[in-house]
Amino acid sequence: MELEAQWWTGQLAADIHQALRYKELKLPSYKGQSPQLHLRRYFADLIAIVSNRFRLCPAARHLAVYLLDLFMDRYDISIQQLHVVALSCLLLASKFEEKEDSVPKLEQLNSLGCMTNMNLVLTKQNLLHMELLLLETFQWNLCLPTAAHFIDYYLSIAVHETDLHDGWPMVCLEKTKLYMAKYADYFLEVSLQDHAFLNYAPSLVATACVASSRIILRLSPTWPTRLHHLTAYSWDFLVPCIERLLIAHDNDVKEANKQKGQHAQSAQHTVFQTPAPSPQQANAQQHIPQYLQAHQSSLQYHHQTSQQQNCQQILSSTHTASYQLQTCPAALQSSVQARGHAQTGAAMSLAVPLEVKPCISVSYNRSYQVNGRYSCITPCFER
């Protein structure tokens, strides 16, 4: 969308926001009836990876995935052709949202691993034909608001000096704003990975991302009056979307803690391998009480395991993570590997730096309720 840089800070911010809210009322309907819906997550991740490689803005990435969703919802497309459609959607979105020098070139797209592994080569004629088909499908209207178009406007007042953290005044307002922006970007990417969020208005998804970030950061009040007035969404109206975002967040934390535990166990086995006892040691062990022998191994590593359980990963501005691709059918597994970025296996993952992938210690032995107190430790404030 042809919007001025940081429009949300200008004098016309309220008018632009109102125009976006009006345009979202006329968005095309999404029915989720694509025969290739099970491949949707893979191609959404592919678009995100390629957009990160070319450093495209979030608005271009979200618009590209939205164009892909609408196009898949109307056509039955082969797997090979879906790669071309996905890249064409990204190219159109980048032309619409980015400056000309930031738009990926044809030779750059052809050099992608997903293209070479599928033996696909984009030609100028084929690309123009696909772009024309996309434009005709959307009636030459690419002014389609997404959650990424609203998020910055809502973040402008998402944190205020009167907010409390855990019932205490905030020590550093700028630090809190930084974490708020990071978590909001993370939840924005979460909404991109699941087509269920298309059932909500883009402005509602952006609002829920801000609300979820406030819950994670344990800011109170959870939904202040200023955000209610700016977004025009009440708390009760946001709860279903917030629940989806927080459940996805909890699943990410579980997976991260699981991988961390596996790495820690492998490191322990490597570093703390017990050597074979000498004859003198074997003789001495005979005089050790039986109850000590039974608990010797657990006592030996008690200190290390307790440290691991208490260890929490802090979200920082320099944090990067792997953007994981959902496991694909056998027909797609050969096409997932991007040059220098992917590894084939049962669970495909592309190690591309993302801005946000929070990993926080969370209590899971409870029923999920966003109306109550969210049991999440966020070690990003020091009093």
FIRO-883373 format. One record per residue: z, y, x of N, C-alpha, C, O in turn. Coordinates in steps of 0.05 Angstrom, whole numbers, plus 5000, padded with zeros to 4 digits. Layout:
# residues N
ZYXZYXZYXZYX
...
***
This chain:
# residues 383
500049775017500050005000500050255018501450265038
498550445011498250685027500650865023500551055008
502850795036505350955033505951075060505450965081
507151315058507951455082510151305096511851175083
510251325123512251185138515051285130515451525128
516851095125519551155116519551345091520951555091
517951265072517851425047520451445033520951635018
522251245037524751225022526751445031528751485018
526051585053527851805062526652075054527952285059
524352085042523052345036523852445009525352324994
522752685002523452814977522152664953523152694931
519952514958518652384936519552094933518251934919
521752024946522651744946523151644917522251424910
524451804901525051714874522551684857522251494841
520551864861518051844847516451594855515251454839
516351544881514951314891516251054881514850864874
518851054881520250814871519650764842519250544833
519550974827518950954798516050854794515550704776
514250944811511450854809511250554816509750414803
512750464836512750184843513950014820512949794814
516050114808517249964786515349944762515349744748
513750154758511750144737509549954743508649804725
508649944768506549754776507449464774505749294768
509949404780510849134779510849024750510848774746
510949194731510849104703508048994696507748844677
506049064712503248974706502348764726499948714728
504148634740503348434759502248184744503148124722
500348044756499247804744501347594740503247574755
501047444719503047234713502646994733500346934740
504846874740504746634757505946404742508146414731
504346184741505145954724506045714741507245524730
505645714767506445494784505045234778506345024778
502445244772500945014763498944914784497144764777
499145004808497244924829497544634836499744534839
495344484838495444204846496544164875497543954882
496344384891497244374918499944514921500644624942
501544524900504044674901505944554921507544694933
505744294926507544164946506944254974508544214992
504544374978503844475005504444775008504044885029
505444894987505845184987507745275009507245475022
509945125013511945205033510645205061511145385077
509045005066507744985093505945235098506145355119
504345305079502445525083503945795082503045985096
506045815067507746065068508946095095509046315106
509945875107511045885134508845945155509346095174
506545835150504345895169503646195169503146305190
503546315145502946595143505146755158504546955172
507646675154509846815167509646795197510146995211
508946565207508746525236506446685248506846825268
504146685235501846835245502447135244501747285262
503747225222504347515220506347595241506247825251
508247425248510147485270508747495296509347665314
506747325300505247315325503747585329503547685351
502647685307501147935309502848185303501848405301
505548135299507448355294506648525270506648765271
505948385248505348525224507848605209509948475212
507748805192510048895178510848705156509148545147
513348705146514148525125512548555099512048365085
511748805093510148845069507548695070506648585050
506248685093503748545096504148245093502648105080
506348145105506947855103507547775074506547575065
509147925060509847865032507447885014507147724995
505748085019503448115002501447885007500247784988
501247795032499447575038500347315024498747175012
502947255024503947025010503647044980503046844967
503947284970503647324941500747284933500147164912
498847384949496047334943495347044944493846944927
496546904964496046614965497146464941495946284930
499546544932500746424908498946454884498446264869
498046694880496346744856493746594858492746494838
492546584882489946454885490246154881488646024868
492346034893492845744889493445674861492845454852
494645864846495345814818492945794800493045704778
490645894810488145904793486045714802484145654787
486245604827484045434837485145174849487445174859
483544964848484144714862482744724889480244724890
484244734911483144794937483744564956485944454955
481844484972482244274992484144375014484544615017
485244185029487144255050485844425072486944625081
483444345080482044495101481444775091481844975106
480544805066479945065056482445235052482245485054
484745115048487145265044487945415070489045635068
487245305093487745445118486145705118487145915126
483645685110481845925110482846125089482846365095
483746025066484646205045487246345054487546585050
489046205067491546325076491046535096492246755095
489346485116488746685136487246925124487547155133
485546875105484047095092485947265076485647515075
487947145063489947305049491547475068492147705062
492247365091493647515111491947745122492947965127
489347695125487547895136487248125116487348355123
486948055090486748265069489248425068489148675066
491548285068494048435066494548615090495548835086
493848525113494148695137492348935136493049155145
489948905126488049125123489149335103488649575106
490649235083491749405063494249545071494749775063
495949405087498549515094498749625122500449805127
497149535141497449605169495349815177493449875162
495749925201493750095213491449915223491749675227
489150045228486749885235487149735261486149505263
488449855280488749715306490649485305490849335324
492249455284494149235281492948995266494148785265
490649025254489348815239488348595258486948665277
489048345254488048125272485048115272483748155252
483948055296481048035299480147745294481747565294
477547715289476447455282476847255304477647025299
476447335329476747145351479647065355480246845363
481547245348484347185350485146975329486746795334
484046995305484646795284483446525291484746325286
481146525303479846265311481346135334481045895338
482946285349484346165371487046035363488345915379
487746065337490245945328490045645329487945525324
492345525334492445225336491745085311490544875311
492545205288491945075262489045065257488044885243
487445255268484545255264483245045283481444895274
484045045308482744865327483444575320481744395323
485944515312486744245305485344135280484943895278
484544315262483144235238480044255242478544205223
479244315266476344355272475144565254472844525245
476544775249475544995232474945235249476445305267
472645355243471845605257471045805236469245755219
472446035236471746245218469346405228469446495251
467346435212465146605219465346865203466746875182
463947065212464147325198463147295170464247425151
461047145166459847115139461746965120462147045098
462946745130464746595114467246755107468346735085
468246905126470547065122470047285101471747335084
467747415103467047615083466747495056467547615036
465647255055465347115029468047055016468447094992
469946955033472546895022474047145014475447144994
473847355030475147605022474047714996475447824979
471447694993470147784968471147614944471647724923
471347354948472447184927475247264919475947264896
476947314939479647394934479747664919481247694900
478147854928478148114915477248094886478348234869
475247934881474347904854476447764837476647824813
477847574849479947434834482147634825483147614803
482747824843484848024836483748284825485048484824
481148274817479848504805480048744824480348974814
479748694849479648904870482249074870482249304879
484448954861486949104860488948954878489948744872
489549074902491448964920494049124920495849074936
494249314902496749474899498749314883499249374860
499749104895501548914882504348934895504648834917
506249064883508949094896510248824900510148644883
511548794923513148564929516048654935516548894936
517748464939520548534946520748704971522548864974
518848654990518948805015518349095011519149265028
517049174989516449454984518949604973518949854974
520849464963523249584951525649584970527449754967
525749394988528249345002529249585018531649635019
527449735031528349965048529550185031531450315039
528450225007529550434990532350364981534150534980
532850114975535550024967537450014991539850064987
536449955014538149945038539150225046541050255061
537650425037538450705045541250775036542450945048
542150655014544950715005546550455002548550444988
545650245015546949985012549849985023551549835014
550250155043552950175056553750465056552250645062
556250505048557350775047560050775061561450575062
560851015071563351035085565750965068567950905078
565450985042567750925024568050625018569950535007
566050465027566250175023568550055040569250165061
569649835031571749705045570849435055569249295041
571749355079571149085089573748925089575648985103
573748725072576148555069578548725061580848665068
578048935045580149105035581049315055582949465049
579749335078580449535098578149725103575849655099
578749975110576550165117574950055140575949925158
572350115139570550035161571050195186571450435185
571050055209571450195234568850325243568950555254
566650195240564050305250561950285227561050065221
561250505216559350515194556550425204555150275190
555750515227553050455237552750155243550650035238
554850035253554849745258554549595232553149395231
555949685212555749555186552949575174551849385163
551749805177548949845168547049665182545149565171
547549625208545749445224545949165213543849035209
548349065209548648795198547548775170546348565163
547848975154546748975127543648945128542548795113
542349095146539449085148538648805157536648705148
540048695176539348425187539548215165537748045162
541748215150542148015129540148055107539147865095
539548305100537648355079534848255086533448135070
534048285112531548185121531547875120529547755113
533847755127534047465126533647365097532047185092
535047485078534847395051532047455040531047305022
530747655050528047715042526147495050524347415035
526547385074524947155083525646905068523846735063
528146875060528846645043527346645017526346435008
527146875005525646904980522746844983521346764964
521746875007518846825012518246525013515946445009
520246365019519746075023519845914998518945684998
520846014976521045864951519546004929520046244923
517645864917516045994895517746044870516846184852
520245934869521945994846522646284843523246384821
522646434866523246714865521046884852521447114846
518746754848516646904833517246934804515847084790
519246794794520146824767521647084762522247164739
522447214784523947464782522147694790520147664805
522747924779521248164787521748234817524048184826
519848334832520248384860522548574865524048544884
522948774848525148964852527848824848529748884861
527948624830530348474826531048304850533348284858
528948174862529348014886530448184909532248104923
529248424912530248604933533048694928534748704947
533748744903536448824896538348594902540548634912
537548344895539248114900539748064929541847974938
537748124946538048104975540148294985541748215002
540248534975542348724983545048634973547048644988
545148534948547748444937548748204952551148184958
547048014959547847774974548847855002550747735012
547548055014548448145040551248265039552848235057
551848415017554448525014556548305010558848335020
555848094997557647864993558247735020560547675026
556147685035556547555061558247725080559947625095
557847985079559348175096562048245085563548385097
562648145061565248175048565948475045568048565051
563948615034564348895028565248924999564248774982
566949114994567849164967567749464961568149624979
567149534936566449344914563849204919562049304932
563548954908561148794913558648934903556648934917
558849054880556449194869557349474860558149514836
557249664878558249934871556450074851554150004846
557550284839556150434818553650564829551650574814
553650654853551250794864548850604865546650694860
549350354873547150154873546250074845543850024840
548150064827547450014799545650224788543650164775
546250474794544650694784541850704797539850764785
541850654824539250674838537350454830534950504826
538350214828536649984822536249934792534249804784
538050034776538049994747538449704740537649614718
539749554758540449274752543449244752544849324770
544549114731547349064729547948804744546148644750
550448764750551348524765550648264750549548084763
551148254725550648014709547647934710546947704709
545948134711543148084711542247974738540147834739
543748034759542947944786544047664793542947544812
546047574780547447334788545647084792545946954813
543847024774542146784778540546794804540346594819
539447024811537847054835539647044860538946934880
541947174858543947174880544746884886545046814910
545246724866546146454870544046294886544746144904
541446334879539346194894539346274923539046104941
539746534929539646624956542046524972541746434995
544446524960546846434974546846134978547846034999
545745984960545545694964543645634987544245455003
541345774988539545745011540945815037540545685058
542546025037544046105060545945895069546145825093
547345775050549245565057547845325069548845195088
545545255058544045025069543145085097543144905114
542345325103541545405130543945375149543645285172
546245465140548645445157549445155162550145085185
549244995142549844705145547944585166548744435184
545344645163543444535182543944635210543644485229
544544885213545044995240547544875252547544805276
549644835236552144715246551644425254552744315273
549944285238549244005244547843985270548443815287
545844155275544344155300546144235323545844125345
547944415319549744505340551644275347552144225371
552544125327554243895333552843675348553943555366
550243635341548743435356548343515385548443345403
547743765390547343865417549943845433550043765456
552243905419554843885433555443605440556543555462
554943415422555443135427553743025451554742885468
551243105451549543015473550443135499550243005520
551343385498552343505523554843375533555243335557
556643295514559043165522558542895535559742825555
556642745523556042475534554842505562555142335579
553342735566552142765592554142855613554042765636
555943045606557743165625560242995629561242975652
561242885607563742745608563442445608565142305595
561542335621561242045622563541935639564042015661
564941735627567341625640566341415661565041225654
567041455686566241255707567840995704569940995692
566740785716568140525715570740545730570740655752
572940445719575540475732575640305757574440085759
577040405778577440255802579540045798580940055777
579839855816581839645812584639765810586339665795
585239975826587840105824588340225797590540205786
586240365786586540485759586840275738588440315719
585340055741585639845721588439725721589539655700
589539705744592239595746594339795735596239715722
593840055739595640255728595540265698597540315685
593140235687592840245658594240025644594840055620
594839815658596239595645599139675637600339565619
600139875651602839965646602940205626605140305620
600640295616600540505597601340395569600240185562
603040525554603740415528601240385511599240525513
601340185493599040125477598240355458595840405454
600140495448599440715429598040945444596441085432
598640975470597141175485594241075491592341235490
593940825496591240715501589540745476587140805478
590740705453589240725428588341005422586241045410
589841205432589141485426588241635450587941885450
587741495472587041635497584441775494584142005503
582341655482579741775480579842025462578642225468
581442005440581542235423583142465435582442695431
585142395451586642605464585042735486585342975492
583342585499581742685521579942905513579543105527
578742885489576743075480577743245457576143385444
580343245452581343405429580943695434580143845415
581343785458581044075464578144165460577644375450
576243995470573444075467572544085438571244275430
573343885422572443885394573644105378572444225360
576244175384577444385369576144655375575944825358
575244685400573744925407571144945392570245155384
569844715389567244715375567644785346565944925335
569744685334570144745306570745035301570145145280
572045165320572845445317570645635326570945875323
568545525338566445695349564645795326563845635309
564146045325562446165305560246325318560646465338
557846295307555546445318555446715304555446725280
555246925320555247195309552447295308550847275327
551747405285549047515281548847775297550447955294
546847785315546548025331543648115330541847965321
543048345341540348455340538548305359536048325357
539648155378538048005397537747715390536747555405
538747635366538747355359535947265350534647415335
535047035359532546915351533046635342535046515349
531246525326531546255316528846135312526746265313
528845875306526345725301525645745272527345685255
523245815266522245825239521145555232519045475242
522545405215521945125210519845095189519845235168
517944915194516044845174516944595159517944405171
516544595133517244365117515544125126513144165132
516643885125515243645132512743615114513043625090
510443575126507943565111506943285109507743115125
505043225091503842965090502342905116501843075132
501642645119500342555143497742705148496942755171
496342785127493842925130494243195143492343305155
496643305141497143575151498543565178498543765193
499843345185501443345209499843405234500943535253
497443325235495843385259495043675260494243775282
495243825238494344095238496544295241496044535241
499044205243501244395244501644515271502544735274
500944355292501644445320500044685328497644675331
501444915331500145155341500545165371502545075382
498545275385498545265414501045405425501545635421
502545245441504845355454507145425436509145535445
506945365409508945445391510045225374512245255362
508744985373509544785355509844515369508744475391
511544345357511844075367511643885344512743935323
510043675347509743485326512043295325513343245345
512643195301514843015297515442975268513843065251
517542835262518242785234518743045219517843085196
520143235232520643495220519343695238520143745261
517243825228515644005244517144275246518044375226
517244395270518444655273516844815293515944715314
516445065286514945255303517045445315518345595300
517345445341519345605354518345885359517545965381
518346045337517446325339519846495333521246455313
520446705350522746875345522647015319520547135312
524747005304525047155280527247355284529047315301
527247565268529247765271531947675262534047745273
532047505241534547435229534647135224532847025211
536647005233537346735224540346695227541246585247
541846795208544646805211545946525211544946345198
548046495226549446245227552446305227553546395247
553646265204556446345200558046105189556945945174
560446085197562145875187562745915158563746125150
562145715141562445735113563945495102563645275112
565645545082567045335069565345215048564445355030
564844945049563044825030564444655009563244584989
567044585013568344414995569344564970571744594966
567444664955568244824932565744844914563444814923
566244904888564044954870563045234875564645414882
560445284872559245534879559645744857558745694834
560945954863561346174844561046434859562446494878
559146594849558746854862560547064848560847284858
561547004825563247194811566047214824567347424823
566846994837569447004851569147104880567247244886
570947024897570947114925569246914941569746674940
567247014954565446844970566846764996567546935012
567346504999568946415022567146385046566246165053
566646605059564846615083566046795104566647025099
566446685128567546835150565246975165563346845174
565447235167563347385180564647535203565747755199
564447435227565847555250564347785263563747775287
563647985247562048205258563548465257562448675263
566048455250567748695250570248645267571348425265
571048835281573548815297575349045290574549285292
577748975281579549185274581649215295583449385294
***
